[in-house]
Amino acid sequence: MLVSLSIRDFVLIEKLDLAFARAGQCGLGVLTGETGAGKSILIDALSLAMGARADSAAVRRGATQASVAASFDLPKVHQVHAILAEQGLADEDVLTLRRTIGADGRGRAFVNDQPASVGLLRRLGDTLVEIQGQMEQHGLLDIATHRTSLDAFAGLDKHADAVRAAWRQWRAAEQARADAEMAAQAARRDEDFLRHAVKELEALAPQADDEEKLASERQLLRAGSTLGDAVAQALAELEQGRGTLAALRTAHRLIERNADKAAGRLDASLAGLDRALSEATEAQAQLETARDALEFDPARLEKIEERLFALRAAARKHNVPVADLAAFAGKMMAQLAALDSGEAGVKQLAAAAKAARANYVAAADAQSAARRKGATRLDRAVAAELGPLKLEKAKFVTELAPLPETEWSEAGTDRVQFMVATNPGTPPAPIARIASGGELSRFLLALKVCLAKVGDAATIIFDEVDSGIGGATAAAVGERLKRLAKDVQVLVVTHSPQVAAMADRHWLIRKTTTRNAASTDVLPLDAKGRREEIARMLSGAEVTAEARAAADKLLAPAG
């Protein structure tokens, strides 16, 4: 609820600090004063702190900046806590919304002294305060709140949970079906290409290491003729005529025959010749093997190049490395398999989505039936409030209409709208279109009394709810405001002494005019001050003894 309001240099207010309620206390507070004293300035200032449109004209003449700060006591369970957590802002027991406007039109917004956007102020403010006035299109005048208000009045939490869960299941099933259909359509579009590509790759039978092996063999084959000549010439040097091997053998025989006569001096030479002859013989064998392998085979080279070029062409075609062709072929085979089995999968998902829709419709139908019963009870409750408020000829109707399927949601399939007929025989019209501001305020009061415990807003402000009425009707308005104030904090801007007499707290808005300027201030009234103010409201400018006696009479039931 609203705990305090601090205003600086706003319109006619230079400095004002108001304490409205102690934490956790409800009650009825009234603001009174002569016409033109500036009662609407307080509501405008509060609206500014809650994100209303700023205007540099609101800065008091001669000041450079206007500022308004509104502080609210937060219950432990309230939508505001989730919003603050979502925004990463500090969450404290008291929430302060502050707004500044410069004379140049620039402004800033703060939440608990942390910079914030005006949109966030508005979002928070909408959960904290309802302003019900002749020109305010908020609260119950907003059709978007009607369905939620009816559900809360009728206690349809279980229905809401069932519909919400069914809606989400249906949406998930529809998404799965749509995804599967899109995948199947894409596969069908690509089916001919897939089958042709798979056939080509199956014929090619690529392996991960094909390119490396083929390229290496190709290189050897292309160099086969030159290498073969070199090997043959090397063998000739080793074998033909007095070649190296023949020379080594001759030298080895000569030394071996005479080694025993040299008293060991030829042993090392003989060992070296042994090694040389052995290595040369091994080299000859290796060269002969290489000669056989390096024989130039044009047909083999052509076959290897043909396969290598085919693999590289396929890799370019599918934009993958040659080494990945085998895995790519496997992927396309899997796509074809999925296509072959996909139709059955799509049919299963479509059946699941159809069943989920039917489940949602059943839950929504049960919710609609419960809403119709709740609407009947709400209509009766509001009708009981209209007579004492001098609206006995008016009729209140909660209208339920089915929404087109495109507008179904997790909130159900109904459009809910509060309708009013102000005269017998006239068709009901939306409550916001009532011509008379006084009638509208009283309708809103009657409705709000019936919906006292609905919604997050713990503060409700009525701006001149008593417009155009007096006597017993004004007393009835005061009684209903008093009743409403047992559950929520109620602030009323009023001209009615009957309403003012019901208040738990009373503030007088006073305007002072000098030759050069005018200013507005607000005074909290004690019992004596309340008596004088209510007497003024009864008698006018001159407070008479009779007016004071009448004020005493009005205040007696509250005292």
PyMOL commands that set and color helices and strands:
alter all, ss='L'
color gray80, all
select helices_A, chain A and resi 39-49+56-58+79-87+118-128+139-141+143-154+157-189+191-204+210-222+224-239+244-261+267-293+298-318+322-386+405-407+431-433+437-450+471-484+497-500+527-539+545-555
alter helices_A, ss='H'
color red, helices_A
select strands_A, chain A and resi 2-10+13-19+27-32+65-73+94-102+107-111+114-116+129-133+395-402+414-421+429-430+459-463+489-493+505-513+518-524
alter strands_A, ss='S'
color yellow, strands_A
deselect
rebuild
show_as cartoon
